[in-house]
Amino acid sequence: MPDPLRLGIAGLGTVGIGVVKIFQRHADMLSRRTGRTIEISAVSARSRNKNRDADLSAFAWESDPVALAKRADVDVFVELIGGSDGPARDSIEAAIAQGKDVVTANKALLALHGQSLAEMAESKGHVIRFEAAVAGGIPVVKALTEGLAGNDIGRVMGVMNGTCNFILTRMESAGLPYAEVFEEARQLGYLEADPNLDVGGIDAGHKLALLAAIAFGTKVAFDAVELEGIGRISIDDIHRARDMGFRIKLLGVAQMTGRGLEQRMSPCLVPAESPLGQLQGGTNMVVLEGDSVGQIVLRGAGAGEGPTASAVWSDIIDIARGTRLSTFGQPAATLATPVTAKASAPAPHYMRMELLDKPGALAKVATLLGEAGISIDRMRQYGHMNTTAPVLIVTHKTTRDAIDHAFSQLPRTGVVIGDPVAIRIEAV
C-alpha cells in the first residue's frame, strides 16, 4: 500500500470541523475507497481552547497556518480560513513553495488570485483543488472539469447564494418586505459578517467567475462580473412577477458571445415552472449547457458543515487516488485573457413604474419606449393609489442599454413618479 496521505487543516470553523468529523466517522471507508491510508497530522486555528464539538487531541496544533503549511509531516494543505488575502494567501503560497498540494474552499481568494496561484502550483507539479468553493456540496467543478470536458460549453447559469434565495422565497411565501426578511436571515445566522457579500451579489459573483474560467478556458475575471444585488427587489415585484408566471432569483449567467465573455450576477425573472423557478429556501442550483450533452441541472445544498465538508473530501480523495487535474481544467499558462462583453444579449424585461393617475400618462410612456426601440409585449395596471397608479410592462426582446436610455428620458414625460425598475427575464 502507498504511504499515508497526511493532511494539515487550517481553519476550524464550521467547514473545518465538518472535515474532521467526516474523517473521524469514515477513516476506514476513505482508505478503502482510495487504496491509501489518510491521516490528519496537524490542525491550526486562531484559538486553541474554543469548544468545537470535536476531539482534536490526536492532532498536532499550530497557531500559525504558515507554520502548518511548512510542516514536514503534511502532504496536502487544506485551507479553510477564508479571506482573499492575509493568512489564507500566505499559507497557500507557503504550502506550494514547500512542495504540497492544496485543497481550499476559498472562493474570494481564487476569484482574485487564482491565476497566479494556479501558475505557481502547476509550475511545481502540484495541484490546487476547490470543489468546496462553489455551490457547497454540488459537484459542479468536477462536472465541468471532468464529466463535461468533451463539450463546448455554451452557458453557465445558476442560483449560487443560498441566503439570497432564502430571502426571495421567504418574501414570497410569507408576504414580508425585504427589510424584515433580511433581519430574519441575520438572526438565523445566514448572512456573512459583511451582509453585502451576500445580498450585494459579491459572494455569488466570485463563484460565477471561477466557473466561467473553467467553462470557457479563460483567466478568472471577477472584476468583469456585472454585479447587482437584491436590495431593490420589493414585495410588490415578487407578487406581480408571480401573477405573470415568473419568480425572481439572484441569477448568475456566464456565456461566450461574439463580443466576448459576458458575466453577470443580477436579479432576473425566470419562469415559475422551470427548475430554477421552483428552487426554494437556501438551496443552490447550477445549470450547465454543452453542445453535445445539452442542458444539465445540478441542485443541492449550497453551504453548511456537511455539504461543504463533503466537497472538501472529494478533492482530498482525488489527490489520494492520484487524480491530478489542472486547477481550472486546463494548464493555467494556456488560459486566455478574456475580452469582456457588457451584458448585451437582447432579452425581454419586466418594468415597474408609478405613473400619475391622469389621462394620457400611459400613452406618453409607451411613446417614449417606442422611440427608444422598445416594443411592449404586455402591460398591466394595478389599483389606483391616491393620485398615482402602478404599471407593469413586459417588453419584447431588448437590450439593457436601450432600457437605460429610455429610463433617462422618462422624467421629461412629466408623468413618472420615483425611479422605475427593470429586471431581465432570462430564458431557461
C-alpha positions as CSV (number, residue, x, y, z in Angstrom):
1,M,0.0,0.0,0.0
2,P,1.3,3.5,-0.7
3,D,2.5,5.8,2.1
4,P,-0.3,7.5,4.1
5,L,-1.5,10.8,2.7
6,R,-1.1,13.3,5.5
7,L,-3.3,16.4,5.9
8,G,-2.8,19.7,7.6
9,I,-6.1,21.5,8.2
10,A,-6.0,25.3,8.6
11,G,-9.2,26.8,9.9
12,L,-11.5,25.0,12.3
13,G,-14.8,26.8,11.8
14,T,-17.9,25.2,10.6
15,V,-16.4,23.6,7.5
16,G,-13.0,22.7,9.1
17,I,-14.8,20.8,11.9
18,G,-17.0,19.2,9.4
19,V,-13.9,17.9,7.6
20,V,-12.6,16.5,10.9
21,K,-15.9,14.8,11.7
22,I,-16.1,13.0,8.4
23,F,-12.5,11.8,8.9
24,Q,-13.4,10.5,12.4
25,R,-16.6,8.8,11.2
26,H,-15.3,7.3,8.0
27,A,-11.5,6.9,8.1
28,D,-11.7,3.2,7.2
29,M,-14.1,3.8,4.4
30,L,-11.9,6.6,3.0
31,S,-8.9,4.3,3.0
32,R,-10.8,1.5,1.2
33,R,-12.1,3.9,-1.5
34,T,-8.6,5.4,-2.2
35,G,-6.4,2.3,-1.5
36,R,-4.4,4.5,0.8
37,T,-4.4,5.5,4.4
38,I,-5.4,9.1,5.1
39,E,-4.2,10.8,8.2
40,I,-4.6,14.3,9.8
41,S,-1.2,15.3,11.0
42,A,-1.9,18.7,12.4
43,V,-4.5,21.5,12.6
44,S,-4.5,25.2,13.0
45,A,-6.9,28.0,14.2
46,R,-6.8,31.3,16.0
47,S,-7.9,29.9,19.3
48,R,-6.9,26.5,20.7
49,N,-9.3,26.5,23.7
50,K,-12.6,27.1,21.9
51,N,-15.2,24.4,22.2
52,R,-15.6,23.0,18.7
53,D,-17.7,19.9,19.4
54,A,-14.9,17.6,18.1
55,D,-12.0,15.8,19.7
56,L,-8.8,17.3,18.3
57,S,-6.4,15.8,20.8
58,A,-4.9,13.3,18.3
59,F,-3.6,16.1,16.1
60,A,-0.6,18.4,16.5
61,W,-1.5,22.0,16.9
62,E,-0.1,25.1,15.1
63,S,-1.2,28.6,15.9
64,D,0.3,29.9,12.7
65,P,-1.2,28.5,9.4
66,V,2.0,29.3,7.6
67,A,3.9,27.1,10.1
68,L,1.3,24.3,9.4
69,A,1.9,24.7,5.7
70,K,5.6,24.2,6.1
71,R,5.4,21.0,8.4
72,A,7.3,18.1,7.0
73,D,4.5,15.7,8.0
74,V,1.9,17.4,5.9
75,D,1.4,16.3,2.2
76,V,-1.8,18.2,1.5
77,F,-2.6,21.6,2.9
78,V,-6.3,22.1,3.5
79,E,-7.1,25.9,3.7
80,L,-10.4,26.7,5.3
81,I,-9.5,30.0,6.8
82,G,-11.3,32.3,4.3
83,G,-10.4,35.8,3.2
84,S,-9.0,37.0,-0.1
85,D,-5.5,37.8,1.4
86,G,-3.7,37.6,4.7
87,P,-3.1,34.3,6.4
88,A,-5.1,32.3,3.8
89,R,-3.0,33.5,0.8
90,D,0.3,33.5,2.8
91,S,-0.2,29.9,3.9
92,I,-1.2,28.6,0.5
93,E,1.8,30.2,-1.1
94,A,4.0,28.7,1.6
95,A,2.5,25.2,1.1
96,I,3.1,25.4,-2.7
97,A,6.7,26.6,-2.1
98,Q,7.2,23.6,0.2
99,G,6.0,21.1,-2.4
100,K,2.5,20.4,-1.2
101,D,-0.9,20.1,-2.9
102,V,-3.6,22.4,-1.8
103,V,-7.4,21.9,-1.2
104,T,-9.4,25.1,-0.4
105,A,-12.9,26.3,-0.1
106,N,-11.8,29.9,-0.5
107,K,-13.8,31.4,-3.4
108,A,-12.8,35.0,-2.7
109,L,-9.1,34.2,-2.8
110,L,-9.3,32.2,-6.0
111,A,-11.5,34.8,-7.7
112,L,-8.9,37.5,-7.1
113,H,-5.6,35.5,-7.1
114,G,-6.5,32.1,-8.6
115,Q,-4.5,32.7,-11.8
116,S,-1.2,33.4,-10.1
117,L,-1.6,30.7,-7.5
118,A,-2.5,28.1,-10.2
119,E,0.5,29.0,-12.3
120,M,2.7,28.8,-9.2
121,A,1.4,25.3,-8.2
122,E,1.4,23.9,-11.7
123,S,4.9,25.1,-12.4
124,K,6.0,22.9,-9.5
125,G,3.8,19.9,-10.5
126,H,1.3,20.4,-7.7
127,V,-2.5,20.9,-7.7
128,I,-5.0,23.3,-6.2
129,R,-8.5,21.8,-5.9
130,F,-11.5,23.9,-4.9
131,E,-14.8,21.9,-5.3
132,A,-16.0,23.3,-2.0
133,A,-15.5,26.9,-3.1
134,V,-18.5,26.8,-5.5
135,A,-22.1,25.8,-4.6
136,G,-21.3,23.8,-1.4
137,G,-22.0,20.1,-1.8
138,I,-22.9,20.3,-5.5
139,P,-20.0,18.8,-7.6
140,V,-20.2,21.4,-10.3
141,V,-16.4,22.0,-10.6
142,K,-15.9,18.2,-11.1
143,A,-18.8,18.2,-13.6
144,L,-17.2,20.9,-15.7
145,T,-13.5,19.7,-15.5
146,E,-14.3,16.0,-15.9
147,G,-17.8,14.9,-16.8
148,L,-18.4,17.6,-19.4
149,A,-14.8,18.0,-20.5
150,G,-15.7,16.9,-24.0
151,N,-18.3,19.6,-24.5
152,D,-18.1,23.1,-25.8
153,I,-19.9,24.9,-23.0
154,G,-22.4,27.5,-24.2
155,R,-23.7,28.9,-21.0
156,V,-23.3,28.5,-17.2
157,M,-26.2,29.7,-15.2
158,G,-27.5,29.3,-11.6
159,V,-28.6,30.4,-8.2
160,M,-25.3,30.3,-6.2
161,N,-26.1,32.1,-3.0
162,G,-28.5,30.3,-0.7
163,T,-29.0,33.4,1.6
164,C,-30.4,35.4,-1.3
165,N,-32.6,32.6,-2.4
166,F,-33.9,32.2,1.1
167,I,-34.7,35.9,1.3
168,L,-36.5,36.0,-2.0
169,T,-38.5,32.8,-1.5
170,R,-39.4,33.8,2.1
171,M,-40.6,37.2,0.9
172,E,-43.0,35.4,-1.5
173,S,-44.2,32.7,0.8
174,A,-44.7,34.9,3.9
175,G,-45.7,38.1,2.1
176,L,-43.0,40.0,4.0
177,P,-40.9,43.0,2.9
178,Y,-37.2,42.8,2.1
179,A,-36.1,44.6,5.2
180,E,-38.0,42.3,7.5
181,V,-36.7,39.1,5.9
182,F,-33.2,40.5,5.8
183,E,-33.3,40.9,9.5
184,E,-34.7,37.4,9.9
185,A,-31.8,36.0,7.9
186,R,-29.4,37.9,10.0
187,Q,-30.9,36.5,13.2
188,L,-30.7,32.9,11.8
189,G,-27.0,33.4,11.1
190,Y,-27.4,33.1,7.3
191,L,-25.6,36.4,6.5
192,E,-21.9,37.0,6.2
193,A,-20.3,39.4,8.7
194,D,-20.5,41.8,5.8
195,P,-24.0,41.2,4.5
196,N,-23.3,42.9,1.2
197,L,-21.1,39.9,0.3
198,D,-24.4,38.0,0.2
199,V,-27.2,40.4,-0.8
200,G,-24.9,42.5,-3.0
201,G,-24.1,39.5,-5.2
202,I,-20.4,39.5,-4.4
203,D,-20.2,36.0,-3.0
204,A,-22.1,34.6,-5.9
205,G,-20.1,36.7,-8.3
206,H,-16.9,35.0,-7.0
207,K,-18.3,31.6,-7.8
208,L,-19.6,32.6,-11.2
209,A,-16.1,33.9,-12.2
210,L,-14.5,30.6,-11.2
211,L,-17.0,28.6,-13.2
212,A,-16.6,30.8,-16.2
213,A,-12.8,30.3,-16.2
214,I,-13.3,26.6,-16.3
215,A,-16.2,26.6,-18.8
216,F,-14.6,28.9,-21.3
217,G,-10.8,28.4,-20.8
218,T,-10.2,32.0,-19.7
219,K,-8.3,33.6,-16.8
220,V,-10.5,34.3,-13.8
221,A,-12.0,37.8,-14.4
222,F,-14.1,38.7,-11.3
223,D,-13.6,42.4,-11.9
224,A,-15.5,42.0,-15.1
225,V,-18.6,40.4,-13.5
226,E,-21.6,42.8,-13.6
227,L,-23.0,42.8,-10.1
228,E,-26.4,43.9,-8.9
229,G,-27.8,42.7,-5.6
230,I,-31.4,42.1,-4.4
231,G,-31.8,45.2,-2.2
232,R,-34.1,47.0,-4.7
233,I,-36.5,44.0,-5.0
234,S,-39.8,44.8,-3.4
235,I,-42.6,42.6,-2.2
236,D,-44.7,44.2,-5.0
237,D,-42.2,43.0,-7.6
238,I,-42.3,39.5,-6.2
239,H,-46.1,39.3,-6.2
240,R,-46.5,40.9,-9.6
241,A,-43.9,38.7,-11.2
242,R,-45.7,35.7,-9.7
243,D,-49.0,37.0,-11.2
244,M,-47.4,36.9,-14.6
245,G,-45.9,33.4,-14.2
246,F,-42.4,34.3,-13.0
247,R,-40.3,34.2,-9.9
248,I,-37.3,36.5,-9.1
249,K,-33.9,34.9,-8.5
250,L,-30.4,36.3,-8.0
251,L,-29.1,34.6,-11.1
252,G,-25.6,34.3,-12.3
253,V,-25.1,33.9,-16.1
254,A,-21.8,33.4,-18.0
255,Q,-21.6,32.9,-21.7
256,M,-19.2,33.5,-24.5
257,T,-20.7,35.8,-27.1
258,G,-19.4,37.2,-30.4
259,R,-18.4,40.3,-28.5
260,G,-16.6,38.5,-25.7
261,L,-17.2,36.9,-22.3
262,E,-20.4,38.0,-20.6
263,Q,-20.6,37.5,-16.9
264,R,-23.5,38.9,-14.8
265,M,-24.9,38.3,-11.3
266,S,-28.2,40.1,-11.0
267,P,-31.9,39.7,-10.2
268,C,-33.7,38.0,-13.1
269,L,-37.2,36.8,-13.7
270,V,-37.4,33.1,-14.6
271,P,-40.5,31.0,-15.5
272,A,-42.2,29.8,-12.3
273,E,-42.5,26.3,-13.6
274,S,-38.8,26.0,-14.5
275,P,-36.3,24.1,-12.3
276,L,-34.8,27.5,-11.3
277,G,-38.3,29.0,-10.6
278,Q,-39.2,26.1,-8.3
279,L,-36.0,26.4,-6.3
280,Q,-36.9,27.2,-2.7
281,G,-35.1,28.2,0.5
282,G,-31.3,28.1,0.9
283,T,-30.7,25.5,-1.9
284,N,-28.4,26.2,-4.9
285,M,-28.8,25.2,-8.5
286,V,-26.4,25.3,-11.4
287,V,-27.4,24.8,-15.0
288,L,-24.7,23.8,-17.5
289,E,-25.2,23.7,-21.2
290,G,-22.9,21.8,-23.5
291,D,-23.0,21.3,-27.3
292,S,-23.1,17.5,-27.0
293,V,-24.9,16.8,-23.7
294,G,-27.5,19.6,-23.8
295,Q,-28.6,21.0,-20.5
296,I,-27.6,19.6,-17.2
297,V,-29.2,20.7,-13.9
298,L,-27.4,20.3,-10.6
299,R,-29.3,21.0,-7.4
300,G,-28.3,20.7,-3.8
301,A,-27.2,22.3,-0.5
302,G,-25.0,25.3,-1.3
303,A,-23.5,25.7,2.2
304,G,-23.3,24.3,5.6
305,E,-21.0,22.0,7.6
306,G,-21.8,18.7,6.0
307,P,-22.3,19.6,2.3
308,T,-19.2,21.8,2.1
309,A,-17.0,19.4,4.1
310,S,-18.2,16.7,1.7
311,A,-16.9,18.7,-1.2
312,V,-13.5,19.2,0.5
313,W,-13.2,15.5,0.9
314,S,-14.0,14.9,-2.7
315,D,-10.8,16.8,-3.6
316,I,-8.7,15.1,-0.9
317,I,-9.9,11.7,-2.2
318,D,-8.9,12.6,-5.8
319,I,-5.4,13.5,-4.6
320,A,-5.2,10.3,-2.6
321,R,-6.2,8.3,-5.7
322,G,-3.6,10.0,-7.8
323,T,-6.0,12.1,-9.9
324,R,-4.2,15.3,-10.8
325,L,-6.0,18.0,-12.8
326,S,-5.1,21.5,-13.7
327,T,-6.7,24.0,-11.4
328,F,-9.1,25.4,-14.0
329,G,-9.4,22.3,-16.2
330,Q,-6.5,23.2,-18.5
331,P,-3.0,24.4,-17.8
332,A,-3.2,27.8,-16.2
333,A,-0.5,29.1,-18.6
334,T,-2.8,28.4,-21.5
335,L,-5.8,30.2,-20.2
336,A,-6.8,33.1,-22.4
337,T,-7.3,36.7,-21.2
338,P,-11.0,37.2,-21.8
339,V,-12.4,40.1,-23.8
340,T,-15.1,41.5,-21.6
341,A,-18.6,42.0,-23.0
342,K,-21.2,44.0,-21.2
343,A,-24.4,42.1,-20.9
344,S,-25.9,43.0,-24.3
345,A,-27.7,39.9,-25.4
346,P,-31.3,41.0,-26.0
347,A,-34.0,39.6,-23.7
348,P,-37.5,40.5,-22.6
349,H,-37.6,42.7,-19.5
350,Y,-40.1,43.4,-16.7
351,M,-40.6,47.1,-15.8
352,R,-42.4,48.6,-12.9
353,M,-43.1,52.3,-12.6
354,E,-45.5,54.6,-10.8
355,L,-47.5,57.0,-13.1
356,L,-49.6,60.0,-12.3
357,D,-53.2,58.9,-12.5
358,K,-54.3,61.2,-15.3
359,P,-55.4,60.8,-18.9
360,G,-52.6,60.2,-21.4
361,A,-50.0,59.2,-18.9
362,L,-49.6,55.6,-20.1
363,A,-49.6,56.8,-23.8
364,K,-46.7,59.1,-23.1
365,V,-44.6,56.3,-21.6
366,A,-45.5,53.9,-24.4
367,T,-44.5,56.5,-27.0
368,L,-41.2,57.2,-25.3
369,L,-40.4,53.4,-25.1
370,G,-41.2,53.1,-28.8
371,E,-38.8,55.9,-29.6
372,A,-36.1,54.0,-27.7
373,G,-36.8,50.9,-29.8
374,I,-38.5,49.0,-27.0
375,S,-41.6,47.0,-28.0
376,I,-44.2,46.3,-25.4
377,D,-45.4,42.7,-25.2
378,R,-48.0,43.1,-22.4
379,M,-48.9,45.7,-19.9
380,R,-50.9,45.7,-16.6
381,Q,-52.1,48.5,-14.4
382,Y,-52.9,47.8,-10.8
383,G,-55.3,49.6,-8.4
384,H,-55.0,53.3,-8.0
385,M,-53.2,54.7,-5.0
386,N,-54.5,58.3,-4.4
387,T,-53.1,60.2,-7.3
388,T,-50.8,57.5,-8.8
389,A,-51.2,54.1,-10.4
390,P,-48.6,51.3,-10.5
391,V,-48.0,50.0,-14.0
392,L,-46.2,46.8,-15.1
393,I,-44.8,46.3,-18.5
394,V,-43.2,43.2,-20.1
395,T,-41.2,44.0,-23.2
396,H,-40.2,42.0,-26.2
397,K,-36.5,41.3,-26.5
398,T,-34.5,44.4,-26.0
399,T,-31.1,45.4,-24.6
400,R,-30.3,46.9,-21.2
401,D,-28.7,49.9,-23.0
402,A,-32.0,50.7,-24.7
403,I,-33.8,50.4,-21.3
404,D,-31.2,52.7,-19.6
405,H,-31.6,55.2,-22.3
406,A,-35.4,55.1,-22.1
407,F,-35.3,55.5,-18.3
408,S,-33.0,58.5,-18.6
409,Q,-35.7,60.2,-20.8
410,L,-38.8,59.3,-18.6
411,P,-38.6,62.4,-16.5
412,R,-39.4,64.6,-19.5
413,T,-42.8,62.9,-19.8
414,G,-43.8,64.5,-16.5
415,V,-45.9,61.5,-15.5
416,V,-43.4,59.1,-13.9
417,I,-43.1,59.2,-10.1
418,G,-39.8,58.0,-8.5
419,D,-37.3,55.6,-10.0
420,P,-38.6,52.9,-12.4
421,V,-37.3,49.3,-12.0
422,A,-36.3,47.0,-14.8
423,I,-35.5,43.3,-14.4
424,R,-34.3,41.0,-17.1
425,I,-36.4,37.9,-18.0
426,E,-33.9,35.0,-18.5
427,A,-34.7,32.2,-20.9
428,V,-34.1,28.9,-19.0
